[in-house]
Amino acid sequence: MPARLGGLSFFFPALNEEDHVGALVRDALTILPRFAEDLEVTVVDDGSTDRTGAIADELAAADARVHVVHHGARRGYGAAVRSGLLAATKQWVFYTDGDRQFDLRDLERLIAVSDDADAVVGYRERRADPPPRILLAWVYNRLIRVLFGGGWRDVDCAFKLFRRDVFARVDLARVRSNGALFSPELLIRLRRAGVTVRQVGVRHLPRVAGRAKGAEPRVILRAIRDLLRLRLRFWLYPDD
């Protein structure tokens, strides 16, 4: 039997993921009880224009463990993750993306090294993405290393586990990005706060439905702009 946590809040941001939201919630309700005595599952609907929000509401009505946070309009990936973190009530918080490119069973790998850690973050052992997206991710990770120092293998890997009390030490309101920079900025601020973070390899699966949003040119350019602004902010305000 895998190690079990006392309480686990699991959430995932979803933007127009009607093909995945039902299956991912069912996966969570089937798999995650192996790892936690007390479980809650939250869908963060980031202003979807398809049936994502309606399906999530139906799932919540059918099972008291399921909750939904609705953004009336699209706020961005980072804002959706922040909403999920703020909605969490259990001792541990775990999140992934709504596209089902990760296997929830790999949470066991994170729990296995969590005893002396405040957070455990995954890195994709082998990315199941098209070559252009893999190249962009490689460049982005190298840019972060140049600007902020090394230490992370895969800053944008959406497979992360936190002790919830970490966010008493790292104020989520100070993580200003609402877009793709949210995950890197959060890791940077965790390190600046002295939070102990472990890294573990996890599997990455091909997307089987829907459309990836993170590789759009405007998203990439905005993330690079925000990354440079964050570096400038830390230079100007070292205690920020």
Backbone torsions as a table, in degrees:
resi	resn	phi	psi	omega
1	MET	NA	137.2	176.7
2	PRO	-69.5	161.0	174.3
3	ALA	-61.1	149.0	-177.3
4	ARG	-120.7	142.6	176.8
5	LEU	-94.6	154.9	178.8
6	GLY	-67.4	-48.5	180.0
7	GLY	-143.5	140.7	-176.5
8	LEU	-137.5	125.2	170.2
9	SER	-100.5	116.6	176.5
10	PHE	-110.7	135.3	175.3
11	PHE	-143.6	163.1	172.7
12	PHE	-148.0	137.7	173.9
13	PRO	-76.3	144.5	-178.2
14	ALA	-140.3	124.5	174.8
15	LEU	-126.2	107.8	-179.8
16	ASN	53.9	54.1	179.7
17	GLU	-116.4	43.2	-177.3
18	GLU	-61.5	-25.8	179.3
19	ASP	-76.9	-14.6	-173.4
20	HIS	-118.0	-26.8	-167.7
21	VAL	-60.4	-43.2	-179.2
22	GLY	-64.7	-44.7	-178.8
23	ALA	-66.0	-37.7	-179.0
24	LEU	-69.3	-40.1	176.3
25	VAL	-63.6	-43.0	178.5
26	ARG	-63.5	-40.4	175.5
27	ASP	-58.1	-44.9	-177.8
28	ALA	-62.4	-44.5	-177.4
29	LEU	-70.2	-22.9	179.4
30	THR	-88.4	-42.8	-171.5
31	ILE	-89.8	-44.5	-169.3
32	LEU	-68.3	-26.4	174.5
33	PRO	-59.6	-18.0	173.6
34	ARG	-64.4	-25.6	-171.5
35	PHE	-108.8	-6.2	-174.9
36	ALA	-148.1	139.6	176.0
37	GLU	-71.0	-35.4	-174.3
38	ASP	-131.6	121.3	-171.1
39	LEU	-127.0	139.1	166.1
40	GLU	-130.9	145.7	-177.9
41	VAL	-124.2	126.7	-178.2
42	THR	-124.7	130.3	172.5
43	VAL	-99.4	124.9	175.3
44	VAL	-102.7	102.9	-179.1
45	ASP	-85.8	107.7	-174.7
46	ASP	-89.8	63.6	175.5
47	GLY	69.2	35.0	-179.2
48	SER	-60.4	146.6	177.9
49	THR	-105.9	0.3	174.2
50	ASP	-101.9	-151.7	-175.5
51	ARG	-93.0	12.6	-178.7
52	THR	-53.5	-51.4	-177.6
53	GLY	-64.1	-41.3	-179.8
54	ALA	-65.6	-42.2	178.1
55	ILE	-63.1	-43.2	178.8
56	ALA	-60.0	-41.9	178.6
57	ASP	-63.1	-39.3	177.9
58	GLU	-63.7	-40.2	179.2
59	LEU	-66.4	-39.1	179.1
60	ALA	-66.6	-37.3	179.4
61	ALA	-66.9	-26.0	-176.7
62	ALA	-89.9	-16.3	-175.8
63	ASP	-148.3	122.1	-175.4
64	ALA	-66.5	-16.1	178.8
65	ARG	-77.8	-12.4	-174.8
66	VAL	-101.2	133.6	179.6
67	HIS	-130.0	159.9	179.8
68	VAL	-132.7	134.5	169.8
69	VAL	-111.9	122.3	-179.8
70	HIS	-104.7	130.5	165.4
71	HIS	-96.8	120.8	-177.6
72	GLY	-59.9	-30.1	175.5
73	ALA	-137.2	160.5	-178.1
74	ARG	-63.2	126.1	179.2
75	ARG	-108.6	-18.6	-178.5
76	GLY	115.4	159.3	-176.0
77	TYR	-59.5	-46.8	-178.0
78	GLY	-61.8	-41.2	178.3
79	ALA	-63.2	-36.7	178.7
80	ALA	-67.5	-41.6	177.2
81	VAL	-64.9	-42.2	178.3
82	ARG	-59.7	-43.2	178.5
83	SER	-60.3	-40.5	178.5
84	GLY	-65.8	-41.1	178.4
85	LEU	-65.0	-41.3	-179.2
86	LEU	-69.9	-28.5	-179.2
87	ALA	-79.2	-16.3	-175.9
88	ALA	-66.5	141.7	-178.9
89	THR	-123.5	-10.3	-174.5
90	LYS	-92.3	172.8	-176.0
91	GLN	-63.4	-37.5	179.6
92	TRP	-116.2	146.8	179.6
93	VAL	-125.6	130.2	-177.7
94	PHE	-131.6	135.3	175.3
95	TYR	-141.3	156.7	172.7
96	THR	-144.6	-176.2	179.7
97	ASP	-89.1	166.6	-176.3
98	GLY	-88.5	9.3	-175.3
99	ASP	-98.4	2.9	176.7
100	ARG	59.8	36.4	175.3
101	GLN	-92.9	5.2	175.3
102	PHE	-125.3	152.5	178.8
103	ASP	-98.1	115.9	-176.9
104	LEU	-59.6	-22.3	178.4
105	ARG	-64.0	-20.4	178.7
106	ASP	-72.3	-6.1	171.9
107	LEU	-56.2	-29.9	178.0
108	GLU	-57.0	-36.2	179.7
109	ARG	-65.2	-37.6	-179.6
110	LEU	-71.9	-43.7	-179.4
111	ILE	-61.9	-33.7	-176.2
112	ALA	-60.4	-24.0	-178.8
113	VAL	-117.3	19.5	-173.1
114	SER	-89.7	-9.5	-172.7
115	ASP	-56.7	-43.7	-176.3
116	ASP	-110.6	25.2	-177.3
117	ALA	-123.0	150.6	173.0
118	ASP	-87.8	-26.3	-179.5
119	ALA	-151.7	148.4	174.5
120	VAL	-130.8	124.5	-177.0
121	VAL	-119.5	141.6	-179.9
122	GLY	-84.9	158.9	165.5
123	TYR	-132.4	142.6	-175.8
124	ARG	-72.9	119.2	-179.4
125	GLU	-63.6	-37.5	176.3
126	ARG	-152.4	114.2	-175.3
127	ARG	-71.2	130.1	178.2
128	ALA	-98.4	57.6	-178.0
129	ASP	-124.7	161.7	175.4
130	PRO	-61.5	150.9	-178.0
131	PRO	-52.5	-41.5	179.7
132	PRO	-60.6	-37.7	-179.7
133	ARG	-71.0	-36.1	177.1
134	ILE	-63.7	-41.6	178.6
135	LEU	-63.5	-44.5	178.9
136	LEU	-60.3	-42.5	179.4
137	ALA	-63.8	-38.8	178.8
138	TRP	-62.4	-45.9	179.9
139	VAL	-62.8	-43.8	-177.0
140	TYR	-63.6	-44.5	179.2
141	ASN	-63.9	-38.2	179.0
142	ARG	-67.9	-37.9	178.6
143	LEU	-63.2	-41.0	178.2
144	ILE	-64.1	-38.8	178.2
145	ARG	-63.4	-40.1	-179.9
146	VAL	-65.6	-44.0	-174.0
147	LEU	-80.2	-32.5	-171.4
148	PHE	-125.7	2.1	-177.7
149	GLY	91.4	161.2	-177.6
150	GLY	-79.4	-170.4	175.0
151	GLY	125.0	-19.9	-179.5
152	TRP	-117.7	135.1	-179.2
153	ARG	-86.0	-27.8	-172.9
154	ASP	-158.6	84.7	-169.7
155	VAL	-64.1	-27.7	-174.4
156	ASP	-98.9	8.4	179.4
157	CYS	-65.2	120.1	-175.4
158	ALA	-90.3	64.7	178.1
159	PHE	-151.6	86.5	-169.0
160	LYS	-133.4	143.3	179.9
161	LEU	-127.5	131.2	-178.2
162	PHE	-131.4	146.8	160.4
163	ARG	-72.7	132.2	-174.7
164	ARG	-63.9	-29.3	-178.3
165	ASP	-70.0	-9.5	173.1
166	VAL	-55.9	-33.6	-173.7
167	PHE	-83.3	4.7	164.5
168	ALA	-84.0	-20.4	179.8
169	ARG	-97.5	-30.0	178.3
170	VAL	-119.4	104.9	-176.3
171	ASP	-71.4	119.1	-178.3
172	LEU	-63.5	-23.4	178.2
173	ALA	-65.7	-22.8	179.6
174	ARG	-85.3	-11.9	172.6
175	VAL	-84.3	96.3	-164.1
176	ARG	-82.6	-22.9	-176.2
177	SER	-66.3	137.1	172.9
178	ASN	-107.8	1.8	-176.9
179	GLY	-114.7	-144.4	-174.1
180	ALA	-68.0	-19.9	-179.0
181	LEU	-75.2	-10.4	-173.6
182	PHE	-53.8	-50.3	-176.6
183	SER	-62.4	-48.8	175.4
184	PRO	-59.4	-43.9	-179.2
185	GLU	-62.1	-39.9	178.4
186	LEU	-61.4	-45.4	179.4
187	LEU	-63.8	-40.8	178.6
188	ILE	-61.4	-44.5	-179.3
189	ARG	-70.4	-33.5	175.1
190	LEU	-61.9	-44.0	179.7
191	ARG	-65.4	-41.1	179.2
192	ARG	-63.7	-27.2	179.9
193	ALA	-88.4	1.0	178.9
194	GLY	78.6	19.7	179.8
195	VAL	-74.8	135.8	-179.8
196	THR	-82.0	118.3	-177.4
197	VAL	-121.4	129.2	173.3
198	ARG	-104.0	155.7	177.7
199	GLN	-124.3	137.9	-175.7
200	VAL	-138.6	138.3	176.7
201	GLY	-72.5	138.2	177.4
202	VAL	-134.0	161.4	179.0
203	ARG	-77.4	151.8	177.1
204	HIS	-129.8	130.7	-172.1
205	LEU	-111.1	152.7	177.6
206	PRO	-66.2	145.0	172.2
207	ARG	-71.0	131.8	-176.8
208	VAL	-108.2	-9.8	178.9
209	ALA	-156.4	161.2	178.4
210	GLY	76.3	-172.1	-174.3
211	ARG	-130.4	133.7	177.0
212	ALA	-67.8	137.1	-178.6
213	LYS	-102.8	-23.9	-170.3
214	GLY	-71.8	-16.1	-175.7
215	ALA	-96.3	6.6	178.1
216	GLU	-65.0	138.4	-177.2
217	PRO	-52.9	-41.9	-178.5
218	ARG	-66.3	-33.0	177.4
219	VAL	-67.1	-43.2	-179.2
220	ILE	-64.9	-46.8	-179.5
221	LEU	-63.0	-39.4	178.8
222	ARG	-65.7	-38.6	179.9
223	ALA	-64.8	-41.2	178.5
224	ILE	-66.2	-43.0	176.6
225	ARG	-58.0	-46.2	-178.5
226	ASP	-67.2	-32.9	178.2
227	LEU	-64.7	-44.2	178.5
228	LEU	-65.8	-38.0	177.2
229	ARG	-64.5	-38.8	179.5
230	LEU	-64.9	-42.0	178.5
231	ARG	-61.8	-42.9	178.6
232	LEU	-63.5	-40.9	-179.5
233	ARG	-62.1	-42.4	-179.9
234	PHE	-68.7	-32.2	175.8
235	TRP	-67.7	-43.1	-177.0
236	LEU	-76.9	-34.3	-176.9
237	TYR	-129.1	78.3	-174.0
238	PRO	-57.8	-25.5	-178.1
239	ASP	-93.0	4.1	-178.1
240	ASP	-66.4	NA	NA
